[in-house]
Amino acid sequence: MSEEEKNTAADAATDATTDGNTDAPTDATATSSTAVEHNQVALVEPSVVAASNGQADTDGSDHEEEAEVDEAEIGKIVIKDSEVDALELDFQHMKLRKIENLDQLTNLEMLELGDNKIRKIENLEKLVNVNEIYLGKNKISQMENLSCLKNLRILSIQANRLRKIQGIDELTELEELYIADNGLENIEGVEKNVNLSTIEVANNKITTLQGLETLGKLEEFWANSNQIQDWKEIEKLSKNPALLTVYLEHNPIHKDPQYRNKLKMMIPTLQQIDATLCK
């Protein structure tokens, strides 16, 4: 049995109970109301070969000549000539297992690959103009092959199988990072991303905030539903002079009766704590 067939068999056994990270909640959108609210514009619907009872999905005659489904019945991206110059492409909910066939999309600025079965970040080298990429709710276990996206401003990789932040050192233009609903235990790995203004790491296993000290432009920090229990970790946020909003509810420190008062004293720049504005 090939490795791809093994992965397919494993997915079939687990998809009923997991569709993303097995150790954390999978509803990434529930972690915050503002996470990954990209512009509601008309997105080009790319062609995709989706398996159904061993047959390719042929909804209309236009799809009759699309690429054949392989033996494992895996969805595949097929780019039409009319889509080559698209600025935004949406590949959500298409049962894709691999990122591929994107080399012609040199004008692309936004790529949505959420809610698929992708295991590996790859084949993005030609996307020189992409500034937003959405990879939420897949099966990705490692952050890799992202350094080629020099213009990337927004990276969303929520509800996957990540255990650490890595591979984004060279993304110097990165402004927003959404990595909720994974298995992170710390936030180390963002130290060189000095343009970050928003970080969402809700619903992980984070106990320490080491790694944020260099982020002088950080304004929004969402870390609710983690395992932060030491107020000394919160003191580290005082080194972020632009910080305006924090979400830290559903951490052990949230049980402290002086929770809000301590946060305001430690981080005097705060304008909002959780869902409530500071007085």
N, C-alpha and C positions, 0 to 999 in steps of 0.2 A: 504494500500500500504506500503510495507517495505521501510526502509531507502535506501536500495540499488536501489530499483525501482524508488524512488523519485529522487535519484542522476542521474539515467539513463535518466529519463524524462527531468530533468533540463539540462543535457548535450545535449540532442537532440534539445532543444530549443535555446541553446547558441552556439553550435559548429560552426554554419555557420558564426558567426562573431567573436568568440573568441576561441583561442586554447592555453590558458596559462593565463596570467594576463589580467584582464579587464581594468585596468587603465593605462597600459604602453604598448609600442610597443612590439610585440611578436617575432620579428625577432632578436633573440639573437645573431646570427652570425654577424649581421651588426654592432654591437657595437664596435668591434675591430677585427683587422685581426689576432691577436695572441691568442685570447681567446679559450681555450680548444682545442688546436691542438694536441691531443694525437697521439701516434705512429700509422702510417698507416700499421697495420699488419693484417693478415688474422684472422678474428674473427669467432668463432664458432657460427653458426646460431642455437639457441635453438629451440626446438619445441614449438609451441604456438597454442592454439585452438582459431581460429579467426572466428567469426560468419559471415555468409553470407546467407541472406534469410532464417534464422532459421536453416541452416545446417552448420556443421563444415567444414572448408576449408580442403578438402582432395586432395591435389595436389600430387597424386601418392599413391601407395598401402601402403607405409611405414607409412602413417598417419591414416590409417583406424581405428586403435585401440587406438587412442589418446583419452583423456578425453572428455566427452560430453560437449557441450555448455550448460550452465544453462539457466533458463527461461529468464533472462535479456540479453542473448546473449553477455556475457562478455568474453573477451579474457583471457586466463589463461596460465600461464607458466607451461610447462611440460618438465622436465629434463630427457633425455635418459641416459641409463647406460654409453654410450660412452662419455657423456658430464660431468660426475661427477667430473673428474679430470681436467677439463678445467681451464686454467689460465685467460682467457678473454671470456666474453659472451656479446653479443649484442642483446638487446631486443627492439630496436627502432621501431617505427611505427607499433606497434602490437595491438593497441587498448586495452592495459592492463589497468585495473582499480585498481588492487591490487598487491602489492609486496608479493609474497608467493612462497612456494615450493623451497626454496633455502638452506635448512638446510644441504644438503649433500655437498655443494660446499665449503668445508673447505680449498681448495687449491686456490680458486679464488682470483685473484689480481686486475682485472679490471671489473667493472660492468656498462654497458650502458643501461639506462632505459628511454632515452629521447623520446620526442614526443609521449606520451601516454595520458591516462586519469587518471593517478594516483592522488589520493587526500591525501594520508597519507603515511609518511615514517614509515615502520614497517617491522618486520620479518627479520632483518639483523644480529641478534645476533650471528649466527654461522659463519659469514663471517670474521673470525679472521685475515685473511691474505690480505683482500682487502685494496689496497692503492690508488685506483682511483674509484670514483663513479660519474656517470653523470645522473642527474635527470632533465635536462632542458626541458622546454616546456611541463609541466604537469599542474595539478590543485592543487598543494600543497600550503596550507595556513599557515603551521607551520613547523619550523625546530625542529624535535624531533626524539628520538630513534636513535641518531647517536653516542652516547658516547661509544657504544660497539666497534666501529671501531677504535681501538687504533693505528693502523698502517696507517690510512688514510693520504695521502699526498695531494691529489687533490679532491676538492669538487666543482662540478658544479651544480648549482640549478637555472639557469637562466630561465626567462620567466615563472614564476609561479605566485602565489598570496600572496607572503610574504609581511608583513608589518614591520617586525623587524628581526634582526639577534639574534638567541638564540640557546641554546642546543649544542654548539660546544666547551664549556669551556674545556672539557676533551680531546679534539683532539690535543694533544700536538705536534704531528708530522706534523700537517697540514702546507703545504707550499704554496698552491695556492687555492684561493677562488674566484669563479665566481658566482656572484649573481645579474647580470644585469637584466634589464627588469622586475622589480617587483614594489613594492610600498613603498620602504624604505624611511624614512625621516631622518635617521641618520645611523651611522656605529657602534654604541655602541653594544658590544657583542663579540668583537674580542680581547679584551684586554689581555686575557690569552693565545692567540695563538701566542706566541712570535717567532715562526719559520716561520711565514708567510713572503713570499718574493714577492708574487703577489696577488693583490686584484683588482677585476673588479666589479664596482657597477654602471656602466653606465646606463642611461635611467631609473632613479628612481626619487625620489622627495627630495633628500638630500639637506639640508641647512647648516648642521654643520659637521665638521670633528672630533669632539670629539670622542675619543676612539682609535685613532691610535698612541698615544704618546708612548706606551710601545713596539711598533713593531720595534725594532732596526735592524732587517734584511730585512725590507721592501724595495724592489728595484723598483717594478712596481706598479703604482697606477692609475687605469683607472676610472675616475669619470666624463667623458663627459656627456652632456645632463642631468644635474641635475639643482638644483636651488640655487647654491652657489653664493651669492652676496656680502658677506662681506670679505674683504681682511684679516681680523683678523683670519678668519678660515684657510686661506692658510698659515698664519704664524705658525700654529700648526704643519705643515709638516716639519718645520725646525728641529723638534725633532727626525726626522727619518734620522740618519746619513748615511744610505746606499742607500737612495732614488736616483734613476738614471733617471726614466721616469715618467712623469705625463701626463695624458690626461684630460684636463679641458675645452676644447672647448665646446661651446653651453651651458655654464653657464652664468649668468648675468655678472660675472667678465670678461668674454671673450670680452665684448664690450669695455672695457677700452683700450684706445690707447696705453697705456704702459703695456699691458698684459704680454708680453714675458719678458720685462725688469724687471718688478716687480717680476715675478716668479723666475728669475735667481738671483735676489738680495736676496729674502727671502729663497731660497733653493739653495745654491751655489753648491751642489753636482750634480745638474741636468745635464744630458747629452742629454736628448731629451724632448721636449715639444710638445705635440700632435704628429703630424706625421713628425716633423722637428727636426733635430739634432741641438743642441746648438752650437753656434760658439765660 
